[in-house]
Amino acid sequence: MMNRIFIALLVVFAGVWIWSSVMFRRQVAEDDVFYAARVAPYLEETRRQSADLERVLQERKQGKQAPFSVRKAEGKAPLEETVERMNTRFGYQLIGIRAQMGLGATFIAWMITSQIQAAVRRRRFSSPDRPAAANAGYLVGDLVRLKRSFTAKAPGGPMAPEIQVDGERAVVVFRHYAFVTSFVRNPAQDRVEIPFGDLLVGVTLHGKGRIFLQLRTTRGEILINDVVHPFLTLIQLLLDIVELNRTSPETYRAALAREPQLRTPWYGWALIAVAAFAVIGWFWLIL
């Protein structure tokens, strides 16, 4: 419903902008015709009368009787009507500018609302009160029962990221991954072994045509991207483990209590504030 409202607003503002652009161009064309038909002859007549007046004054200085007559324009003076037409053009331009501002504001509001809705969905999905999926354990159960392991690795030699899901020992081994536990200084670690029960929350993210898995564990948060292969099978396994952990609420909540809490220091909030002001200033300039 919200998306339909924003789409309707965009259509309305776009329609108003197109209408104002068409009316402005039509008014410009009419004004060109008016200028050629009324203003240009009026200015020419005004120049001719000025020249005649100067000639008459020169002749009267010489004592000659020189008659002078002023021809009055019929109806409104062309210059007055020109000002009115300029105001009309400016009105169309102003409507178009406001419509463009409405388009930009609506688009920004839509993006912000979409981000808020996505954050709310992720929060609900990550909530410890959410029950486990009905098919929790359908993938990792076979791996444990057959005592097999699954490995996803990135190309690039021995220092490349690698994740191994060991069904026999019920652990996940991460190689060359950084676990976020503080605002700064989270270096990649050579090897981190985490039991299945310590995988807490997994959320898939999408950006620039790529897929990421944001995984919360009792050792910190880790971001897994699609450089490891096979990636989709890996994230399905890890998410299945997380859902399986939810089937035991007490054990799951105990594991959540061991999760490191990331705290933002004062300079972190300062950087966030500066970035927020920069974004607001940029939007203000483009609008």
Disulfide bonds with the S-S distance in Angstrom:
none
